[in-house]
Amino acid sequence: MGRGVLTQYAEFLPLTPVTPRITLGEGETPLVRSRQIERETGGEVYFKMEGCNPTGSFKDRGMVVAVAKAVEAGSQAIICASTGNTSASAAAFGARCGLRVIVLVPQGRIALGKLAQALVCGAQVIAIEGSFDQSLEVARGLSDRHPFTLVNSLNPYRLEGQKTAAFEVIEALGDAPDYLFIPVGNAGNITAYWRGFQEFHGREKSSRTPRMMGFQAEGSAPIVRGEPVADPHTVASAIRIGNPALWQGAVAAGNESGGGVGAVSDDEILEAYRLLASAEGIFCEPASAASVAGLLKSTRQGLSVAGKQIVCVITGTGLKDPDTAMSQAPEPTVIPPDLEQIEKAIIGTLGGSSWTRL
């Protein structure tokens, strides 16, 4: 049975004796070695499978700490703005602790799987006629006016929980990798990973820190452009953010590590999305594929990673966004329940199969 982030890494977190040790089994997600993408890039490539967290994304690591501290402080309600994953995580942990959960989402810009999670867990979901950035501005205003605890990445406890993924990477590999490729939306995750790598290195639990390689979607790349994007657009809804709250954290992570923040197109994201599923057996949400798209783009443009250890963060499961999945997949073949017709469709020609019967 998983111990959960609050128990597993208590000594690294801002907990007190009265912080409730809540858990839904978050953390301890697998590090899976690549099969096909490793061959193309020449590096030793691993995927950090954060979609294995209880609500299907990395958000659970930070949310468990933020909600535990909210309960410790006597809060009875939590609030967040969300493109989807934060809302699902807040709703689940809020329900676990008996808290009221208020979620603000940009109307029509949240994947169905994520919206369903928040609604079923009992959150009050309000659709804002605007962007994520506008939703976050409203959520911040409401938390200032009312006794609602804001649980977006601006909440410092979120980053404290999310940094534990870096600890797990080091523990699995025996040291930090040479590179970490990660999607960048609101920029909390890249900031948290860098904090975790630095902390373990500072405590001599690793001999090095990785180069942090963050990737935004081209249509939603304010850090790359150097200015906010008023109307961000991308198929990767989880990183469709025009003015990241942790902008400077992402810049610092890139600069201090010798890495940086770049951009990938929607076509590059979807190529990586399909490749992960068809060649690696990894079904992720489109935003997660930005990390792999970034690796592929970087190596195709001349980055040499031969002999280097690389971790790509897969931030969420593909079940979060079934609409995109169906749009990228062929229609199933419909055939009557007739043995010969089905056999012909599978094999091609009756009696001409070269398959060996097992």
C-alpha positions as CSV (number, residue, x, y, z in Angstrom):
1,M,0.0,0.0,0.0
2,G,1.4,3.4,-1.0
3,R,2.4,5.6,1.9
4,G,1.5,8.9,0.2
5,V,3.6,12.0,-0.2
6,L,3.0,13.4,3.3
7,T,4.4,10.2,4.9
8,Q,7.0,9.3,2.4
9,Y,8.7,12.7,2.3
10,A,7.6,14.3,5.6
11,E,11.2,15.4,6.5
12,F,11.3,17.5,3.2
13,L,7.9,19.1,3.6
14,P,6.6,22.0,5.7
15,L,4.5,19.8,8.0
16,T,3.8,20.1,11.7
17,P,2.6,17.5,14.3
18,V,-1.0,18.6,13.7
19,T,-0.9,18.5,9.8
20,P,-3.4,15.8,8.9
21,R,-1.6,12.9,7.0
22,I,-4.2,12.6,4.3
23,T,-3.6,10.5,1.2
24,L,-5.3,9.1,-1.8
25,G,-2.2,7.0,-2.7
26,E,-0.4,9.8,-4.6
27,G,3.3,9.6,-5.5
28,E,5.5,6.6,-6.1
29,T,4.8,6.7,-9.8
30,P,6.9,4.5,-12.1
31,L,9.8,5.5,-14.3
32,V,9.4,3.5,-17.5
33,R,12.3,3.1,-20.0
34,S,11.7,4.0,-23.6
35,R,11.8,1.4,-26.4
36,Q,11.4,3.4,-29.7
37,I,12.1,7.0,-28.8
38,E,15.4,6.0,-27.2
39,R,16.5,4.5,-30.6
40,E,15.8,7.7,-32.5
41,T,17.4,10.1,-30.0
42,G,20.4,7.9,-29.0
43,G,20.0,8.7,-25.4
44,E,18.9,6.6,-22.4
45,V,15.3,7.8,-22.2
46,Y,12.8,7.3,-19.4
47,F,9.2,8.4,-18.9
48,K,8.0,9.6,-15.5
49,M,4.5,8.3,-15.4
50,E,2.6,11.0,-13.4
51,G,-0.7,9.9,-14.9
52,C,-0.5,7.0,-12.4
53,N,-1.5,9.4,-9.6
54,P,-5.0,8.9,-8.2
55,T,-6.8,11.6,-10.3
56,G,-4.6,10.9,-13.3
57,S,-2.1,13.7,-13.2
58,F,0.9,15.2,-11.4
59,K,-1.3,17.7,-9.6
60,D,-2.1,15.3,-6.8
61,R,1.4,15.6,-5.4
62,G,1.0,19.3,-4.6
63,M,-2.7,19.2,-3.9
64,V,-2.3,16.8,-1.0
65,V,0.0,19.2,0.7
66,A,-2.0,22.3,0.0
67,V,-5.3,20.7,1.2
68,A,-3.6,19.2,4.3
69,K,-2.3,22.6,5.2
70,A,-5.7,24.2,4.5
71,V,-7.4,21.7,6.9
72,E,-4.7,22.4,9.5
73,A,-5.4,26.1,9.2
74,G,-9.2,25.5,9.8
75,S,-10.3,26.3,6.2
76,Q,-13.7,25.0,5.2
77,A,-13.4,25.8,1.5
78,I,-10.8,25.7,-1.3
79,I,-10.9,27.5,-4.6
80,C,-9.0,27.2,-7.8
81,A,-8.9,28.2,-11.5
82,S,-8.1,25.4,-13.8
83,T,-7.7,24.1,-17.3
84,G,-8.8,20.8,-15.9
85,N,-6.2,18.8,-13.9
86,T,-6.1,21.1,-10.9
87,S,-9.9,21.1,-10.7
88,A,-10.0,17.3,-10.7
89,S,-7.3,17.0,-8.0
90,A,-8.8,19.8,-5.8
91,A,-12.3,18.2,-6.1
92,A,-11.0,14.7,-5.1
93,F,-8.9,15.8,-2.1
94,G,-11.5,18.3,-1.0
95,A,-14.1,15.6,-1.0
96,R,-11.8,13.4,1.0
97,C,-11.5,16.0,3.7
98,G,-15.1,17.2,3.6
99,L,-14.3,20.7,2.2
100,R,-16.3,22.8,-0.1
101,V,-14.6,23.0,-3.4
102,I,-15.1,25.9,-5.9
103,V,-13.7,25.6,-9.4
104,L,-13.5,28.3,-12.1
105,V,-12.8,27.0,-15.6
106,P,-12.6,28.7,-19.0
107,Q,-15.9,28.0,-20.8
108,G,-15.4,25.4,-23.6
109,R,-11.7,25.1,-22.9
110,I,-11.5,22.2,-20.6
111,A,-11.2,18.5,-21.6
112,L,-14.3,16.4,-20.9
113,G,-12.5,13.8,-18.7
114,K,-11.2,16.5,-16.4
115,L,-14.6,18.3,-16.1
116,A,-16.3,15.0,-15.3
117,Q,-13.9,14.3,-12.5
118,A,-14.6,17.7,-10.8
119,L,-18.3,17.4,-11.2
120,V,-18.6,13.8,-9.9
121,C,-16.5,14.6,-6.9
122,G,-19.0,17.3,-6.0
123,A,-17.1,20.5,-6.8
124,Q,-19.1,23.7,-7.6
125,V,-17.9,24.3,-11.1
126,I,-18.4,27.8,-12.6
127,A,-17.5,28.3,-16.3
128,I,-16.0,31.7,-17.0
129,E,-16.6,33.4,-20.4
130,G,-12.9,34.0,-20.8
131,S,-9.4,32.5,-20.5
132,F,-7.6,30.6,-17.8
133,D,-5.7,33.7,-16.9
134,Q,-8.9,35.6,-16.3
135,S,-10.3,32.7,-14.3
136,L,-7.3,32.8,-12.1
137,E,-7.6,36.5,-11.5
138,V,-11.2,36.0,-10.3
139,A,-10.2,33.1,-8.1
140,R,-7.5,35.2,-6.5
141,G,-10.0,38.0,-5.9
142,L,-12.5,35.7,-4.3
143,S,-9.8,34.2,-2.0
144,D,-8.9,37.7,-0.9
145,R,-12.5,38.6,-0.1
146,H,-13.7,35.3,1.5
147,P,-12.2,32.5,3.7
148,F,-11.4,30.4,0.7
149,T,-7.9,28.8,0.4
150,L,-6.5,29.3,-3.1
151,V,-4.9,26.0,-4.2
152,N,-3.4,27.0,-7.5
153,S,0.3,26.9,-8.0
154,L,0.5,30.3,-6.3
155,N,-0.1,28.4,-3.1
156,P,3.5,27.6,-1.9
157,Y,2.5,24.2,-0.5
158,R,1.6,23.0,-4.1
159,L,5.3,23.4,-5.2
160,E,6.5,21.7,-2.0
161,G,4.5,18.6,-2.9
162,Q,5.3,18.6,-6.6
163,K,9.1,18.7,-5.9
164,T,8.8,15.1,-4.6
165,A,8.7,13.8,-8.1
166,A,12.3,14.9,-8.6
167,F,13.2,13.0,-5.4
168,E,11.6,9.8,-6.9
169,V,13.5,10.2,-10.2
170,I,16.8,10.4,-8.3
171,E,15.9,7.4,-6.1
172,A,15.0,5.3,-9.2
173,L,18.1,6.2,-11.3
174,G,20.5,6.4,-8.4
175,D,21.3,10.0,-9.4
176,A,19.8,12.9,-11.2
177,P,19.5,12.5,-15.0
178,D,21.5,14.6,-17.5
179,Y,18.3,16.2,-18.9
180,L,14.7,16.6,-17.7
181,F,12.2,17.4,-20.4
182,I,8.9,18.8,-19.1
183,P,5.7,20.6,-20.4
184,V,5.3,24.2,-19.3
185,G,1.9,25.8,-18.7
186,N,1.5,27.8,-15.5
187,A,5.2,26.9,-14.9
188,G,4.7,25.5,-11.4
189,N,5.9,22.0,-12.3
190,I,9.2,23.0,-13.8
191,T,9.8,25.3,-10.8
192,A,9.0,22.5,-8.4
193,Y,11.2,19.9,-10.1
194,W,14.1,22.2,-10.1
195,R,13.6,22.9,-6.4
196,G,13.5,19.2,-5.7
197,F,16.7,18.5,-7.7
198,Q,18.5,21.3,-6.0
199,E,17.3,20.2,-2.5
200,F,18.5,16.6,-3.0
201,H,21.8,17.8,-4.5
202,G,22.2,20.1,-1.5
203,R,21.7,17.2,0.9
204,E,24.2,15.2,-1.0
205,K,21.6,12.7,-2.2
206,S,22.7,13.3,-5.8
207,S,26.0,14.3,-7.4
208,R,24.5,16.6,-10.0
209,T,21.4,18.4,-11.2
210,P,19.9,18.0,-14.7
211,R,19.5,20.5,-17.4
212,M,15.8,21.6,-17.3
213,M,14.2,21.6,-20.7
214,G,10.7,23.1,-20.6
215,F,8.4,23.2,-23.6
216,Q,5.3,25.3,-24.2
217,A,2.9,25.0,-27.2
218,E,3.7,27.5,-29.9
219,G,0.2,29.0,-29.8
220,S,0.6,29.4,-26.0
221,A,4.2,30.3,-25.5
222,P,4.5,33.6,-23.5
223,I,7.8,32.7,-21.9
224,V,9.4,32.0,-25.3
225,R,7.9,35.1,-26.8
226,G,8.8,37.2,-23.8
227,E,5.3,38.7,-23.4
228,P,1.9,37.4,-22.3
229,V,-0.4,35.9,-24.9
230,A,-3.9,37.4,-24.8
231,D,-5.6,34.5,-26.7
232,P,-3.6,31.3,-26.2
233,H,-4.5,28.4,-28.4
234,T,-3.3,24.8,-28.6
235,V,-4.6,21.3,-28.8
236,A,-2.8,20.7,-25.5
237,S,-5.4,22.3,-23.2
238,A,-3.5,21.7,-20.0
239,I,-0.8,24.2,-21.1
240,R,-3.1,26.7,-22.8
241,I,-2.0,29.5,-20.5
242,G,-1.1,33.0,-21.7
243,N,0.5,34.5,-18.6
244,P,2.0,31.8,-16.3
245,A,1.8,32.5,-12.6
246,L,5.3,31.0,-12.0
247,W,6.9,32.6,-15.1
248,Q,10.1,33.6,-13.3
249,G,10.4,30.2,-11.7
250,A,10.5,28.6,-15.2
251,V,13.1,31.1,-16.4
252,A,15.2,30.6,-13.4
253,A,15.1,26.8,-13.7
254,G,16.2,27.0,-17.3
255,N,18.9,29.5,-16.8
256,E,20.3,28.1,-13.6
257,S,20.4,24.5,-14.9
258,G,21.9,25.3,-18.3
259,G,18.7,24.4,-20.0
260,G,15.8,26.7,-21.1
261,V,12.2,27.0,-22.3
262,G,11.3,26.3,-25.9
263,A,8.2,25.8,-28.0
264,V,6.7,23.0,-30.0
265,S,3.9,23.1,-32.6
266,D,0.6,21.3,-32.2
267,D,1.7,19.1,-35.1
268,E,4.8,18.2,-33.2
269,I,2.8,17.6,-30.0
270,L,0.4,15.3,-31.8
271,E,3.2,13.4,-33.6
272,A,4.8,12.7,-30.2
273,Y,1.3,11.8,-28.7
274,R,0.7,9.2,-31.4
275,L,4.2,7.8,-31.2
276,L,4.0,7.4,-27.5
277,A,0.8,5.4,-27.8
278,S,1.7,3.3,-30.9
279,A,5.4,2.6,-30.2
280,E,5.7,2.8,-26.4
281,G,2.2,1.8,-25.2
282,I,1.9,5.1,-23.3
283,F,-1.5,6.9,-23.6
284,C,-1.0,10.4,-22.3
285,E,-2.9,13.6,-22.6
286,P,-1.7,16.0,-25.4
287,A,0.1,18.4,-23.0
288,S,2.2,15.5,-21.6
289,A,3.4,14.8,-25.1
290,A,5.0,18.3,-25.2
291,S,8.0,16.9,-23.2
292,V,8.6,14.2,-25.8
293,A,8.0,16.5,-28.7
294,G,10.6,18.8,-27.2
295,L,13.1,16.0,-27.0
296,L,12.5,14.9,-30.6
297,K,12.7,18.5,-31.9
298,S,15.9,19.2,-29.9
299,T,17.7,16.2,-31.1
300,R,16.5,16.7,-34.7
301,Q,17.9,20.2,-34.5
302,G,21.3,19.0,-33.4
303,L,21.2,18.4,-29.6
304,S,23.5,15.4,-29.0
305,V,22.2,13.2,-26.1
306,A,24.1,10.1,-27.0
307,G,25.0,8.2,-23.8
308,K,23.0,10.7,-21.7
309,Q,20.2,9.9,-19.3
310,I,17.0,11.7,-20.1
311,V,13.7,11.8,-18.3
312,C,10.5,13.0,-20.0
313,V,7.7,13.9,-17.6
314,I,4.4,12.5,-18.7
315,T,2.1,14.7,-16.7
316,G,-1.3,13.1,-17.2
317,T,-3.2,10.1,-18.6
318,G,-4.8,10.2,-22.0
319,L,-8.2,9.4,-20.5
320,K,-8.2,13.0,-19.4
321,D,-9.0,14.1,-23.0
322,P,-11.0,11.4,-24.8
323,D,-12.1,13.8,-27.6
324,T,-8.5,14.4,-28.8
325,A,-7.9,10.6,-28.6
326,M,-10.8,9.8,-30.8
327,S,-9.9,12.6,-33.3
328,Q,-6.5,11.0,-33.7
329,A,-7.6,7.4,-34.0
330,P,-9.1,5.5,-37.0
331,E,-12.8,4.5,-36.8
332,P,-13.3,0.9,-35.7
333,T,-14.2,-1.6,-38.5
334,V,-17.9,-2.7,-38.3
335,I,-18.6,-6.2,-39.5
336,P,-21.5,-8.6,-38.9
337,P,-20.8,-11.5,-36.5
338,D,-19.6,-13.7,-39.4
339,L,-16.4,-15.8,-39.0
340,E,-15.3,-15.6,-42.6
341,Q,-15.9,-11.9,-43.0
342,I,-14.0,-11.1,-39.8
343,E,-11.2,-13.4,-40.7
344,K,-10.9,-11.7,-44.1
345,A,-10.7,-8.3,-42.4
346,I,-8.0,-9.5,-40.0
347,I,-5.9,-11.6,-42.2
348,G,-6.6,-10.1,-45.6
349,T,-7.2,-13.3,-47.7
350,L,-8.9,-16.5,-46.6
351,G,-6.6,-19.4,-46.3
352,G,-3.5,-17.4,-47.3
353,S,-2.3,-16.6,-43.8
354,S,1.4,-17.2,-43.1
355,W,0.8,-17.0,-39.4
356,T,2.0,-19.9,-37.3
357,R,-0.7,-21.4,-35.1
358,L,0.4,-21.3,-31.4
